[in-house]
């Protein structure tokens, strides 16, 4: 089993805390935006839903969202990515 190596804080490319944009794509269905906002708020209590940027796909079947959270640690970001990628409505997280 392969495990990720821990990156020492001094080697991280991200300074904490910082505004960190995450792109989330899923099917354009009722509740998708609200579900992603709920996850963002769980990891960033100060998250402002009004800052979510959305862009529908050309065919209108998918919705791309950009959420910008306040990243406070590598552990927080890892947990947020794991939660988003495991969400049944999410197709891709970048």
PDB file with one MODEL, atoms N, CA, C and O in Angstrom:
MODEL        1
ATOM      1  N   UNK A   1       0.842  -1.182   0.000  1.00  0.00           N
ATOM      2  CA  UNK A   1       0.000   0.000   0.000  1.00  0.00           C
ATOM      3  C   UNK A   1       0.885   1.242   0.000  1.00  0.00           C
ATOM      4  O   UNK A   1       1.815   1.352   0.799  1.00  0.00           O
ATOM      5  N   UNK A   2       0.595   2.154  -0.882  1.00  0.00           N
ATOM      6  CA  UNK A   2       1.359   3.383  -0.988  1.00  0.00           C
ATOM      7  C   UNK A   2       0.728   4.452  -0.108  1.00  0.00           C
ATOM      8  O   UNK A   2      -0.491   4.627  -0.115  1.00  0.00           O
ATOM      9  N   UNK A   3       1.555   5.167   0.649  1.00  0.00           N
ATOM     10  CA  UNK A   3       1.054   6.272   1.466  1.00  0.00           C
ATOM     11  C   UNK A   3       1.740   7.546   1.027  1.00  0.00           C
ATOM     12  O   UNK A   3       2.873   7.534   0.545  1.00  0.00           O
ATOM     13  N   UNK A   4       1.020   8.657   1.204  1.00  0.00           N
ATOM     14  CA  UNK A   4       1.615   9.948   0.850  1.00  0.00           C
ATOM     15  C   UNK A   4       2.651  10.314   1.903  1.00  0.00           C
ATOM     16  O   UNK A   4       2.437  10.132   3.101  1.00  0.00           O
ATOM     17  N   UNK A   5       3.756  10.824   1.439  1.00  0.00           N
ATOM     18  CA  UNK A   5       4.766  11.300   2.378  1.00  0.00           C
ATOM     19  C   UNK A   5       4.334  12.642   2.921  1.00  0.00           C
ATOM     20  O   UNK A   5       3.770  13.467   2.203  1.00  0.00           O
ATOM     21  N   UNK A   6       4.597  12.846   4.165  1.00  0.00           N
ATOM     22  CA  UNK A   6       4.266  14.111   4.809  1.00  0.00           C
ATOM     23  C   UNK A   6       5.220  15.191   4.294  1.00  0.00           C
ATOM     24  O   UNK A   6       6.436  15.001   4.280  1.00  0.00           O
ATOM     25  N   UNK A   7       4.664  16.311   3.876  1.00  0.00           N
ATOM     26  CA  UNK A   7       5.486  17.431   3.401  1.00  0.00           C
ATOM     27  C   UNK A   7       5.743  18.348   4.590  1.00  0.00           C
ATOM     28  O   UNK A   7       4.801  18.852   5.202  1.00  0.00           O
ATOM     29  N   UNK A   8       7.005  18.564   4.915  1.00  0.00           N
ATOM     30  CA  UNK A   8       7.299  19.476   6.028  1.00  0.00           C
ATOM     31  C   UNK A   8       6.760  20.875   5.735  1.00  0.00           C
ATOM     32  O   UNK A   8       6.821  21.329   4.592  1.00  0.00           O
ATOM     33  N   UNK A   9       6.233  21.568   6.753  1.00  0.00           N
ATOM     34  CA  UNK A   9       5.654  22.902   6.540  1.00  0.00           C
ATOM     35  C   UNK A   9       6.577  23.865   5.807  1.00  0.00           C
ATOM     36  O   UNK A   9       6.115  24.692   5.021  1.00  0.00           O
ATOM     37  N   UNK A  10       7.871  23.762   6.057  1.00  0.00           N
ATOM     38  CA  UNK A  10       8.795  24.697   5.409  1.00  0.00           C
ATOM     39  C   UNK A  10       8.939  24.416   3.915  1.00  0.00           C
ATOM     40  O   UNK A  10       9.452  25.264   3.185  1.00  0.00           O
ATOM     41  N   UNK A  11       8.497  23.242   3.438  1.00  0.00           N
ATOM     42  CA  UNK A  11       8.570  22.909   2.020  1.00  0.00           C
ATOM     43  C   UNK A  11       7.231  23.089   1.309  1.00  0.00           C
ATOM     44  O   UNK A  11       7.146  22.892   0.097  1.00  0.00           O
ATOM     45  N   UNK A  12       6.200  23.457   2.038  1.00  0.00           N
ATOM     46  CA  UNK A  12       4.882  23.648   1.436  1.00  0.00           C
ATOM     47  C   UNK A  12       4.888  24.878   0.538  1.00  0.00           C
ATOM     48  O   UNK A  12       5.522  25.885   0.853  1.00  0.00           O
ATOM     49  N   UNK A  13       4.181  24.788  -0.578  1.00  0.00           N
ATOM     50  CA  UNK A  13       4.069  25.921  -1.489  1.00  0.00           C
ATOM     51  C   UNK A  13       2.933  26.846  -1.088  1.00  0.00           C
ATOM     52  O   UNK A  13       2.768  27.922  -1.663  1.00  0.00           O
ATOM     53  N   UNK A  14       2.153  26.428  -0.104  1.00  0.00           N
ATOM     54  CA  UNK A  14       1.009  27.208   0.350  1.00  0.00           C
ATOM     55  C   UNK A  14       1.323  27.808   1.709  1.00  0.00           C
ATOM     56  O   UNK A  14       1.805  27.121   2.609  1.00  0.00           O
ATOM     57  N   UNK A  15       1.047  29.086   1.844  1.00  0.00           N
ATOM     58  CA  UNK A  15       1.189  29.730   3.154  1.00  0.00           C
ATOM     59  C   UNK A  15      -0.175  29.730   3.815  1.00  0.00           C
ATOM     60  O   UNK A  15      -1.184  30.027   3.176  1.00  0.00           O
ATOM     61  N   UNK A  16      -0.204  29.399   5.086  1.00  0.00           N
ATOM     62  CA  UNK A  16      -1.466  29.346   5.825  1.00  0.00           C
ATOM     63  C   UNK A  16      -1.531  30.482   6.825  1.00  0.00           C
ATOM     64  O   UNK A  16      -0.512  30.837   7.418  1.00  0.00           O
ATOM     65  N   UNK A  17      -2.703  31.059   7.027  1.00  0.00           N
ATOM     66  CA  UNK A  17      -3.937  30.862   6.254  1.00  0.00           C
ATOM     67  C   UNK A  17      -3.870  31.602   4.916  1.00  0.00           C
ATOM     68  O   UNK A  17      -3.152  32.591   4.769  1.00  0.00           O
ATOM     69  N   UNK A  18      -4.636  31.098   3.949  1.00  0.00           N
ATOM     70  CA  UNK A  18      -4.706  31.775   2.649  1.00  0.00           C
ATOM     71  C   UNK A  18      -6.004  31.397   1.944  1.00  0.00           C
ATOM     72  O   UNK A  18      -6.602  30.357   2.219  1.00  0.00           O
ATOM     73  N   UNK A  19      -6.424  32.270   1.028  1.00  0.00           N
ATOM     74  CA  UNK A  19      -7.603  31.990   0.207  1.00  0.00           C
ATOM     75  C   UNK A  19      -7.196  30.935  -0.812  1.00  0.00           C
ATOM     76  O   UNK A  19      -6.215  31.106  -1.536  1.00  0.00           O
ATOM     77  N   UNK A  20      -7.956  29.843  -0.864  1.00  0.00           N
ATOM     78  CA  UNK A  20      -7.588  28.714  -1.708  1.00  0.00           C
ATOM     79  C   UNK A  20      -8.764  28.306  -2.588  1.00  0.00           C
ATOM     80  O   UNK A  20      -9.751  27.775  -2.079  1.00  0.00           O
ATOM     81  N   UNK A  21      -8.681  28.546  -3.908  1.00  0.00           N
ATOM     82  CA  UNK A  21      -9.788  28.181  -4.806  1.00  0.00           C
ATOM     83  C   UNK A  21      -9.765  26.694  -5.143  1.00  0.00           C
ATOM     84  O   UNK A  21      -8.706  26.110  -5.374  1.00  0.00           O
ATOM     85  N   UNK A  22     -10.950  26.097  -5.167  1.00  0.00           N
ATOM     86  CA  UNK A  22     -11.106  24.683  -5.530  1.00  0.00           C
ATOM     87  C   UNK A  22     -12.221  24.597  -6.569  1.00  0.00           C
ATOM     88  O   UNK A  22     -13.302  25.154  -6.378  1.00  0.00           O
ATOM     89  N   UNK A  23     -11.953  23.899  -7.662  1.00  0.00           N
ATOM     90  CA  UNK A  23     -12.968  23.705  -8.697  1.00  0.00           C
ATOM     91  C   UNK A  23     -13.636  22.352  -8.472  1.00  0.00           C
ATOM     92  O   UNK A  23     -12.971  21.336  -8.273  1.00  0.00           O
ATOM     93  N   UNK A  24     -14.963  22.366  -8.508  1.00  0.00           N
ATOM     94  CA  UNK A  24     -15.756  21.161  -8.282  1.00  0.00           C
ATOM     95  C   UNK A  24     -16.739  21.033  -9.444  1.00  0.00           C
ATOM     96  O   UNK A  24     -17.459  21.980  -9.760  1.00  0.00           O
ATOM     97  N   UNK A  25     -16.767  19.864 -10.075  1.00  0.00           N
ATOM     98  CA  UNK A  25     -17.694  19.646 -11.186  1.00  0.00           C
ATOM     99  C   UNK A  25     -18.641  18.508 -10.857  1.00  0.00           C
ATOM    100  O   UNK A  25     -18.266  17.508 -10.246  1.00  0.00           O
ATOM    101  N   UNK A  26     -19.888  18.696 -11.287  1.00  0.00           N
ATOM    102  CA  UNK A  26     -20.897  17.665 -11.097  1.00  0.00           C
ATOM    103  C   UNK A  26     -22.028  17.871 -12.073  1.00  0.00           C
ATOM    104  O   UNK A  26     -22.054  18.849 -12.820  1.00  0.00           O
ATOM    105  N   UNK A  27     -22.968  16.936 -12.060  1.00  0.00           N
ATOM    106  CA  UNK A  27     -24.128  17.052 -12.931  1.00  0.00           C
ATOM    107  C   UNK A  27     -24.947  18.272 -12.512  1.00  0.00           C
ATOM    108  O   UNK A  27     -25.047  18.587 -11.326  1.00  0.00           O
ATOM    109  N   UNK A  28     -25.519  18.942 -13.480  1.00  0.00           N
ATOM    110  CA  UNK A  28     -26.341  20.121 -13.180  1.00  0.00           C
ATOM    111  C   UNK A  28     -27.720  19.619 -12.727  1.00  0.00           C
ATOM    112  O   UNK A  28     -28.637  19.453 -13.530  1.00  0.00           O
ATOM    113  N   UNK A  29     -27.830  19.387 -11.423  1.00  0.00           N
ATOM    114  CA  UNK A  29     -29.063  18.871 -10.834  1.00  0.00           C
ATOM    115  C   UNK A  29     -29.436  19.739  -9.635  1.00  0.00           C
ATOM    116  O   UNK A  29     -28.570  20.386  -9.047  1.00  0.00           O
ATOM    117  N   UNK A  30     -30.715  19.758  -9.269  1.00  0.00           N
ATOM    118  CA  UNK A  30     -31.128  20.528  -8.093  1.00  0.00           C
ATOM    119  C   UNK A  30     -30.368  20.050  -6.847  1.00  0.00           C
ATOM    120  O   UNK A  30     -30.233  18.850  -6.610  1.00  0.00           O
ATOM    121  N   UNK A  31     -29.886  20.998  -6.073  1.00  0.00           N
ATOM    122  CA  UNK A  31     -29.208  20.674  -4.822  1.00  0.00           C
ATOM    123  C   UNK A  31     -27.702  20.563  -4.907  1.00  0.00           C
ATOM    124  O   UNK A  31     -27.039  20.504  -3.871  1.00  0.00           O
ATOM    125  N   UNK A  32     -27.128  20.531  -6.123  1.00  0.00           N
ATOM    126  CA  UNK A  32     -25.672  20.382  -6.245  1.00  0.00           C
ATOM    127  C   UNK A  32     -24.944  21.563  -5.599  1.00  0.00           C
ATOM    128  O   UNK A  32     -24.051  21.368  -4.774  1.00  0.00           O
ATOM    129  N   UNK A  33     -25.319  22.768  -5.967  1.00  0.00           N
ATOM    130  CA  UNK A  33     -24.677  23.962  -5.409  1.00  0.00           C
ATOM    131  C   UNK A  33     -24.798  23.971  -3.889  1.00  0.00           C
ATOM    132  O   UNK A  33     -23.814  24.210  -3.189  1.00  0.00           O
ATOM    133  N   UNK A  34     -25.991  23.712  -3.379  1.00  0.00           N
ATOM    134  CA  UNK A  34     -26.219  23.740  -1.930  1.00  0.00           C
ATOM    135  C   UNK A  34     -25.391  22.669  -1.213  1.00  0.00           C
ATOM    136  O   UNK A  34     -24.890  22.907  -0.114  1.00  0.00           O
ATOM    137  N   UNK A  35     -25.246  21.497  -1.828  1.00  0.00           N
ATOM    138  CA  UNK A  35     -24.458  20.424  -1.220  1.00  0.00           C
ATOM    139  C   UNK A  35     -22.988  20.815  -1.106  1.00  0.00           C
ATOM    140  O   UNK A  35     -22.345  20.545  -0.092  1.00  0.00           O
ATOM    141  N   UNK A  36     -22.461  21.451  -2.146  1.00  0.00           N
ATOM    142  CA  UNK A  36     -21.052  21.851  -2.140  1.00  0.00           C
ATOM    143  C   UNK A  36     -20.827  22.983  -1.142  1.00  0.00           C
ATOM    144  O   UNK A  36     -19.809  23.008  -0.451  1.00  0.00           O
ATOM    145  N   UNK A  37     -21.770  23.917  -1.062  1.00  0.00           N
ATOM    146  CA  UNK A  37     -21.669  25.003  -0.078  1.00  0.00           C
ATOM    147  C   UNK A  37     -21.671  24.424   1.337  1.00  0.00           C
ATOM    148  O   UNK A  37     -20.922  24.889   2.197  1.00  0.00           O
ATOM    149  N   UNK A  38     -22.509  23.411   1.585  1.00  0.00           N
ATOM    150  CA  UNK A  38     -22.570  22.794   2.910  1.00  0.00           C
ATOM    151  C   UNK A  38     -21.225  22.168   3.275  1.00  0.00           C
ATOM    152  O   UNK A  38     -20.768  22.308   4.409  1.00  0.00           O
ATOM    153  N   UNK A  39     -20.593  21.485   2.333  1.00  0.00           N
ATOM    154  CA  UNK A  39     -19.278  20.884   2.585  1.00  0.00           C
ATOM    155  C   UNK A  39     -18.251  21.982   2.852  1.00  0.00           C
ATOM    156  O   UNK A  39     -17.461  21.871   3.789  1.00  0.00           O
ATOM    157  N   UNK A  40     -18.254  23.035   2.044  1.00  0.00           N
ATOM    158  CA  UNK A  40     -17.300  24.132   2.229  1.00  0.00           C
ATOM    159  C   UNK A  40     -17.450  24.754   3.618  1.00  0.00           C
ATOM    160  O   UNK A  40     -16.457  25.045   4.285  1.00  0.00           O
ATOM    161  N   UNK A  41     -18.689  24.952   4.043  1.00  0.00           N
ATOM    162  CA  UNK A  41     -18.939  25.558   5.362  1.00  0.00           C
ATOM    163  C   UNK A  41     -18.468  24.658   6.501  1.00  0.00           C
ATOM    164  O   UNK A  41     -18.067  25.146   7.558  1.00  0.00           O
ATOM    165  N   UNK A  42     -18.519  23.345   6.284  1.00  0.00           N
ATOM    166  CA  UNK A  42     -18.051  22.401   7.305  1.00  0.00           C
ATOM    167  C   UNK A  42     -16.556  22.569   7.565  1.00  0.00           C
ATOM    168  O   UNK A  42     -16.100  22.428   8.700  1.00  0.00           O
ATOM    169  N   UNK A  43     -15.802  22.867   6.520  1.00  0.00           N
ATOM    170  CA  UNK A  43     -14.348  22.979   6.646  1.00  0.00           C
ATOM    171  C   UNK A  43     -13.861  24.409   6.823  1.00  0.00           C
ATOM    172  O   UNK A  43     -12.734  24.634   7.263  1.00  0.00           O
ATOM    173  N   UNK A  44     -14.706  25.375   6.483  1.00  0.00           N
ATOM    174  CA  UNK A  44     -14.374  26.795   6.630  1.00  0.00           C
ATOM    175  C   UNK A  44     -15.616  27.510   7.153  1.00  0.00           C
ATOM    176  O   UNK A  44     -16.452  27.953   6.364  1.00  0.00           O
ATOM    177  N   UNK A  45     -15.747  27.628   8.481  1.00  0.00           N
ATOM    178  CA  UNK A  45     -16.948  28.238   9.063  1.00  0.00           C
ATOM    179  C   UNK A  45     -17.216  29.654   8.562  1.00  0.00           C
ATOM    180  O   UNK A  45     -18.356  30.116   8.621  1.00  0.00           O
ATOM    181  N   UNK A  46     -16.207  30.346   8.077  1.00  0.00           N
ATOM    182  CA  UNK A  46     -16.378  31.695   7.569  1.00  0.00           C
ATOM    183  C   UNK A  46     -16.674  31.749   6.077  1.00  0.00           C
ATOM    184  O   UNK A  46     -16.716  32.833   5.496  1.00  0.00           O
ATOM    185  N   UNK A  47     -16.880  30.595   5.449  1.00  0.00           N
ATOM    186  CA  UNK A  47     -17.117  30.544   4.007  1.00  0.00           C
ATOM    187  C   UNK A  47     -18.361  31.340   3.647  1.00  0.00           C
ATOM    188  O   UNK A  47     -19.399  31.218   4.298  1.00  0.00           O
ATOM    189  N   UNK A  48     -18.246  32.159   2.599  1.00  0.00           N
ATOM    190  CA  UNK A  48     -19.361  32.984   2.136  1.00  0.00           C
ATOM    191  C   UNK A  48     -19.928  32.390   0.843  1.00  0.00           C
ATOM    192  O   UNK A  48     -19.277  32.449  -0.199  1.00  0.00           O
ATOM    193  N   UNK A  49     -21.136  31.818   0.903  1.00  0.00           N
ATOM    194  CA  UNK A  49     -21.737  31.215  -0.291  1.00  0.00           C
ATOM    195  C   UNK A  49     -21.877  32.184  -1.468  1.00  0.00           C
ATOM    196  O   UNK A  49     -21.940  31.748  -2.618  1.00  0.00           O
ATOM    197  N   UNK A  50     -21.926  33.485  -1.197  1.00  0.00           N
ATOM    198  CA  UNK A  50     -22.056  34.476  -2.271  1.00  0.00           C
ATOM    199  C   UNK A  50     -20.799  34.531  -3.147  1.00  0.00           C
ATOM    200  O   UNK A  50     -20.834  35.106  -4.235  1.00  0.00           O
ATOM    201  N   UNK A  51     -19.691  33.942  -2.687  1.00  0.00           N
ATOM    202  CA  UNK A  51     -18.444  33.987  -3.452  1.00  0.00           C
ATOM    203  C   UNK A  51     -18.310  32.821  -4.426  1.00  0.00           C
ATOM    204  O   UNK A  51     -17.341  32.770  -5.185  1.00  0.00           O
ATOM    205  N   UNK A  52     -19.255  31.886  -4.424  1.00  0.00           N
ATOM    206  CA  UNK A  52     -19.180  30.731  -5.322  1.00  0.00           C
ATOM    207  C   UNK A  52     -19.348  31.207  -6.766  1.00  0.00           C
ATOM    208  O   UNK A  52     -20.278  31.945  -7.090  1.00  0.00           O
ATOM    209  N   UNK A  53     -18.434  30.771  -7.616  1.00  0.00           N
ATOM    210  CA  UNK A  53     -18.542  31.058  -9.040  1.00  0.00           C
ATOM    211  C   UNK A  53     -19.057  29.798  -9.717  1.00  0.00           C
ATOM    212  O   UNK A  53     -18.573  28.701  -9.439  1.00  0.00           O
ATOM    213  N   UNK A  54     -20.041  29.948 -10.607  1.00  0.00           N
ATOM    214  CA  UNK A  54     -20.566  28.773 -11.305  1.00  0.00           C
ATOM    215  C   UNK A  54     -20.519  28.979 -12.806  1.00  0.00           C
ATOM    216  O   UNK A  54     -20.681  30.087 -13.316  1.00  0.00           O
ATOM    217  N   UNK A  55     -20.290  27.868 -13.494  1.00  0.00           N
ATOM    218  CA  UNK A  55     -20.226  27.905 -14.958  1.00  0.00           C
ATOM    219  C   UNK A  55     -20.804  26.598 -15.492  1.00  0.00           C
ATOM    220  O   UNK A  55     -20.241  25.526 -15.268  1.00  0.00           O
ATOM    221  N   UNK A  56     -21.935  26.690 -16.202  1.00  0.00           N
ATOM    222  CA  UNK A  56     -22.506  25.473 -16.791  1.00  0.00           C
ATOM    223  C   UNK A  56     -21.675  25.015 -17.997  1.00  0.00           C
ATOM    224  O   UNK A  56     -21.033  25.823 -18.670  1.00  0.00           O
ATOM    225  N   UNK A  57     -21.701  23.720 -18.251  1.00  0.00           N
ATOM    226  CA  UNK A  57     -21.017  23.186 -19.434  1.00  0.00           C
ATOM    227  C   UNK A  57     -21.746  23.648 -20.696  1.00  0.00           C
ATOM    228  O   UNK A  57     -22.882  24.118 -20.640  1.00  0.00           O
ATOM    229  N   UNK A  58     -21.071  23.503 -21.825  1.00  0.00           N
ATOM    230  CA  UNK A  58     -21.654  23.952 -23.093  1.00  0.00           C
ATOM    231  C   UNK A  58     -23.002  23.277 -23.360  1.00  0.00           C
ATOM    232  O   UNK A  58     -23.940  23.916 -23.836  1.00  0.00           O
ATOM    233  N   UNK A  59     -23.087  21.995 -23.052  1.00  0.00           N
ATOM    234  CA  UNK A  59     -24.331  21.264 -23.284  1.00  0.00           C
ATOM    235  C   UNK A  59     -25.352  21.426 -22.164  1.00  0.00           C
ATOM    236  O   UNK A  59     -26.496  20.990 -22.291  1.00  0.00           O
ATOM    237  N   UNK A  60     -24.933  22.054 -21.068  1.00  0.00           N
ATOM    238  CA  UNK A  60     -25.840  22.282 -19.953  1.00  0.00           C
ATOM    239  C   UNK A  60     -26.054  21.085 -19.041  1.00  0.00           C
ATOM    240  O   UNK A  60     -26.896  21.132 -18.144  1.00  0.00           O
ATOM    241  N   UNK A  61     -25.300  20.010 -19.262  1.00  0.00           N
ATOM    242  CA  UNK A  61     -25.473  18.818 -18.431  1.00  0.00           C
ATOM    243  C   UNK A  61     -24.676  18.865 -17.128  1.00  0.00           C
ATOM    244  O   UNK A  61     -25.031  18.207 -16.151  1.00  0.00           O
ATOM    245  N   UNK A  62     -23.606  19.641 -17.122  1.00  0.00           N
ATOM    246  CA  UNK A  62     -22.719  19.701 -15.960  1.00  0.00           C
ATOM    247  C   UNK A  62     -22.589  21.129 -15.473  1.00  0.00           C
ATOM    248  O   UNK A  62     -22.830  22.085 -16.210  1.00  0.00           O
ATOM    249  N   UNK A  63     -22.199  21.252 -14.198  1.00  0.00           N
ATOM    250  CA  UNK A  63     -21.990  22.565 -13.600  1.00  0.00           C
ATOM    251  C   UNK A  63     -20.630  22.574 -12.939  1.00  0.00           C
ATOM    252  O   UNK A  63     -20.320  21.700 -12.129  1.00  0.00           O
ATOM    253  N   UNK A  64     -19.818  23.561 -13.283  1.00  0.00           N
ATOM    254  CA  UNK A  64     -18.523  23.744 -12.642  1.00  0.00           C
ATOM    255  C   UNK A  64     -18.646  24.842 -11.603  1.00  0.00           C
ATOM    256  O   UNK A  64     -19.134  25.933 -11.896  1.00  0.00           O
ATOM    257  N   UNK A  65     -18.202  24.549 -10.388  1.00  0.00           N
ATOM    258  CA  UNK A  65     -18.232  25.531  -9.306  1.00  0.00           C
ATOM    259  C   UNK A  65     -16.815  25.812  -8.846  1.00  0.00           C
ATOM    260  O   UNK A  65     -15.985  24.905  -8.783  1.00  0.00           O
ATOM    261  N   UNK A  66     -16.540  27.053  -8.528  1.00  0.00           N
ATOM    262  CA  UNK A  66     -15.282  27.398  -7.884  1.00  0.00           C
ATOM    263  C   UNK A  66     -15.633  27.920  -6.503  1.00  0.00           C
ATOM    264  O   UNK A  66     -16.331  28.922  -6.349  1.00  0.00           O
ATOM    265  N   UNK A  67     -15.121  27.200  -5.489  1.00  0.00           N
ATOM    266  CA  UNK A  67     -15.301  27.655  -4.109  1.00  0.00           C
ATOM    267  C   UNK A  67     -13.935  28.117  -3.622  1.00  0.00           C
ATOM    268  O   UNK A  67     -12.924  27.472  -3.898  1.00  0.00           O
ATOM    269  N   UNK A  68     -13.905  29.214  -2.911  1.00  0.00           N
ATOM    270  CA  UNK A  68     -12.644  29.710  -2.362  1.00  0.00           C
ATOM    271  C   UNK A  68     -12.755  29.660  -0.850  1.00  0.00           C
ATOM    272  O   UNK A  68     -13.500  30.426  -0.239  1.00  0.00           O
ATOM    273  N   UNK A  69     -11.998  28.745  -0.258  1.00  0.00           N
ATOM    274  CA  UNK A  69     -12.025  28.563   1.195  1.00  0.00           C
ATOM    275  C   UNK A  69     -10.792  29.197   1.806  1.00  0.00           C
ATOM    276  O   UNK A  69      -9.796  29.432   1.121  1.00  0.00           O
ATOM    277  N   UNK A  70     -10.865  29.470   3.090  1.00  0.00           N
ATOM    278  CA  UNK A  70      -9.683  29.921   3.816  1.00  0.00           C
ATOM    279  C   UNK A  70      -8.961  28.676   4.300  1.00  0.00           C
ATOM    280  O   UNK A  70      -9.415  27.993   5.219  1.00  0.00           O
ATOM    281  N   UNK A  71      -7.832  28.392   3.668  1.00  0.00           N
ATOM    282  CA  UNK A  71      -7.045  27.214   4.024  1.00  0.00           C
ATOM    283  C   UNK A  71      -6.220  27.534   5.262  1.00  0.00           C
ATOM    284  O   UNK A  71      -5.477  28.515   5.295  1.00  0.00           O
ATOM    285  N   UNK A  72      -6.363  26.690   6.279  1.00  0.00           N
ATOM    286  CA  UNK A  72      -5.626  26.914   7.525  1.00  0.00           C
ATOM    287  C   UNK A  72      -4.538  25.879   7.757  1.00  0.00           C
ATOM    288  O   UNK A  72      -3.653  26.084   8.588  1.00  0.00           O
ATOM    289  N   UNK A  73      -4.597  24.745   7.015  1.00  0.00           N
ATOM    290  CA  UNK A  73      -3.568  23.716   7.162  1.00  0.00           C
ATOM    291  C   UNK A  73      -3.656  22.721   6.010  1.00  0.00           C
ATOM    292  O   UNK A  73      -4.660  22.651   5.301  1.00  0.00           O
ATOM    293  N   UNK A  74      -2.604  21.972   5.845  1.00  0.00           N
ATOM    294  CA  UNK A  74      -2.577  20.909   4.832  1.00  0.00           C
ATOM    295  C   UNK A  74      -3.624  19.851   5.179  1.00  0.00           C
ATOM    296  O   UNK A  74      -4.302  19.322   4.298  1.00  0.00           O
ATOM    297  N   UNK A  75      -3.746  19.550   6.469  1.00  0.00           N
ATOM    298  CA  UNK A  75      -4.707  18.544   6.926  1.00  0.00           C
ATOM    299  C   UNK A  75      -6.138  18.957   6.581  1.00  0.00           C
ATOM    300  O   UNK A  75      -6.945  18.128   6.162  1.00  0.00           O
ATOM    301  N   UNK A  76      -6.444  20.238   6.759  1.00  0.00           N
ATOM    302  CA  UNK A  76      -7.783  20.738   6.430  1.00  0.00           C
ATOM    303  C   UNK A  76      -8.055  20.566   4.942  1.00  0.00           C
ATOM    304  O   UNK A  76      -9.123  20.086   4.563  1.00  0.00           O
ATOM    305  N   UNK A  77      -7.103  20.951   4.094  1.00  0.00           N
ATOM    306  CA  UNK A  77      -7.289  20.833   2.647  1.00  0.00           C
ATOM    307  C   UNK A  77      -7.414  19.377   2.215  1.00  0.00           C
ATOM    308  O   UNK A  77      -8.252  19.048   1.375  1.00  0.00           O
ATOM    309  N   UNK A  78      -6.592  18.508   2.780  1.00  0.00           N
ATOM    310  CA  UNK A  78      -6.672  17.083   2.441  1.00  0.00           C
ATOM    311  C   UNK A  78      -8.043  16.519   2.797  1.00  0.00           C
ATOM    312  O   UNK A  78      -8.641  15.789   2.007  1.00  0.00           O
ATOM    313  N   UNK A  79      -8.537  16.855   3.980  1.00  0.00           N
ATOM    314  CA  UNK A  79      -9.844  16.359   4.419  1.00  0.00           C
ATOM    315  C   UNK A  79     -10.961  16.925   3.540  1.00  0.00           C
ATOM    316  O   UNK A  79     -11.912  16.215   3.215  1.00  0.00           O
ATOM    317  N   UNK A  80     -10.852  18.184   3.158  1.00  0.00           N
ATOM    318  CA  UNK A  80     -11.847  18.806   2.290  1.00  0.00           C
ATOM    319  C   UNK A  80     -11.867  18.116   0.924  1.00  0.00           C
ATOM    320  O   UNK A  80     -12.937  17.796   0.407  1.00  0.00           O
ATOM    321  N   UNK A  81     -10.685  17.884   0.336  1.00  0.00           N
ATOM    322  CA  UNK A  81     -10.609  17.196  -0.951  1.00  0.00           C
ATOM    323  C   UNK A  81     -11.184  15.791  -0.853  1.00  0.00           C
ATOM    324  O   UNK A  81     -11.924  15.366  -1.740  1.00  0.00           O
ATOM    325  N   UNK A  82     -10.855  15.059   0.219  1.00  0.00           N
ATOM    326  CA  UNK A  82     -11.385  13.698   0.391  1.00  0.00           C
ATOM    327  C   UNK A  82     -12.909  13.718   0.487  1.00  0.00           C
ATOM    328  O   UNK A  82     -13.582  12.877  -0.107  1.00  0.00           O
ATOM    329  N   UNK A  83     -13.449  14.678   1.232  1.00  0.00           N
ATOM    330  CA  UNK A  83     -14.899  14.774   1.397  1.00  0.00           C
ATOM    331  C   UNK A  83     -15.576  15.111   0.080  1.00  0.00           C
ATOM    332  O   UNK A  83     -16.599  14.521  -0.266  1.00  0.00           O
ATOM    333  N   UNK A  84     -15.007  16.060  -0.655  1.00  0.00           N
ATOM    334  CA  UNK A  84     -15.593  16.448  -1.942  1.00  0.00           C
ATOM    335  C   UNK A  84     -15.537  15.303  -2.951  1.00  0.00           C
ATOM    336  O   UNK A  84     -16.530  15.029  -3.625  1.00  0.00           O
ATOM    337  N   UNK A  85     -14.396  14.633  -3.064  1.00  0.00           N
ATOM    338  CA  UNK A  85     -14.267  13.562  -4.056  1.00  0.00           C
ATOM    339  C   UNK A  85     -15.146  12.364  -3.706  1.00  0.00           C
ATOM    340  O   UNK A  85     -15.527  11.604  -4.596  1.00  0.00           O
ATOM    341  N   UNK A  86     -15.470  12.182  -2.438  1.00  0.00           N
ATOM    342  CA  UNK A  86     -16.329  11.071  -2.017  1.00  0.00           C
ATOM    343  C   UNK A  86     -17.812  11.403  -2.144  1.00  0.00           C
ATOM    344  O   UNK A  86     -18.659  10.515  -2.044  1.00  0.00           O
ATOM    345  N   UNK A  87     -18.128  12.680  -2.365  1.00  0.00           N
ATOM    346  CA  UNK A  87     -19.545  13.086  -2.426  1.00  0.00           C
ATOM    347  C   UNK A  87     -20.191  12.490  -3.675  1.00  0.00           C
ATOM    348  O   UNK A  87     -19.616  12.571  -4.760  1.00  0.00           O
ATOM    349  N   UNK A  88     -21.373  11.895  -3.540  1.00  0.00           N
ATOM    350  CA  UNK A  88     -22.011  11.236  -4.683  1.00  0.00           C
ATOM    351  C   UNK A  88     -22.399  12.166  -5.840  1.00  0.00           C
ATOM    352  O   UNK A  88     -22.585  11.699  -6.964  1.00  0.00           O
ATOM    353  N   UNK A  89     -22.525  13.470  -5.582  1.00  0.00           N
ATOM    354  CA  UNK A  89     -22.914  14.397  -6.652  1.00  0.00           C
ATOM    355  C   UNK A  89     -21.702  14.943  -7.412  1.00  0.00           C
ATOM    356  O   UNK A  89     -21.859  15.576  -8.456  1.00  0.00           O
ATOM    357  N   UNK A  90     -20.497  14.701  -6.894  1.00  0.00           N
ATOM    358  CA  UNK A  90     -19.284  15.289  -7.459  1.00  0.00           C
ATOM    359  C   UNK A  90     -18.638  14.333  -8.458  1.00  0.00           C
ATOM    360  O   UNK A  90     -18.478  13.144  -8.182  1.00  0.00           O
ATOM    361  N   UNK A  91     -18.271  14.867  -9.618  1.00  0.00           N
ATOM    362  CA  UNK A  91     -17.571  14.083 -10.643  1.00  0.00           C
ATOM    363  C   UNK A  91     -16.068  14.320 -10.581  1.00  0.00           C
ATOM    364  O   UNK A  91     -15.290  13.369 -10.653  1.00  0.00           O
ATOM    365  N   UNK A  92     -15.644  15.594 -10.446  1.00  0.00           N
ATOM    366  CA  UNK A  92     -14.221  15.952 -10.478  1.00  0.00           C
ATOM    367  C   UNK A  92     -13.962  17.078  -9.477  1.00  0.00           C
ATOM    368  O   UNK A  92     -14.784  17.978  -9.302  1.00  0.00           O
ATOM    369  N   UNK A  93     -12.788  17.005  -8.821  1.00  0.00           N
ATOM    370  CA  UNK A  93     -12.329  18.082  -7.942  1.00  0.00           C
ATOM    371  C   UNK A  93     -10.925  18.453  -8.389  1.00  0.00           C
ATOM    372  O   UNK A  93     -10.051  17.593  -8.499  1.00  0.00           O
ATOM    373  N   UNK A  94     -10.715  19.739  -8.647  1.00  0.00           N
ATOM    374  CA  UNK A  94      -9.377  20.224  -9.075  1.00  0.00           C
ATOM    375  C   UNK A  94      -8.897  21.294  -8.125  1.00  0.00           C
ATOM    376  O   UNK A  94      -7.803  21.831  -8.302  1.00  0.00           O
TER     377      UNK A  94
ENDMDL
END
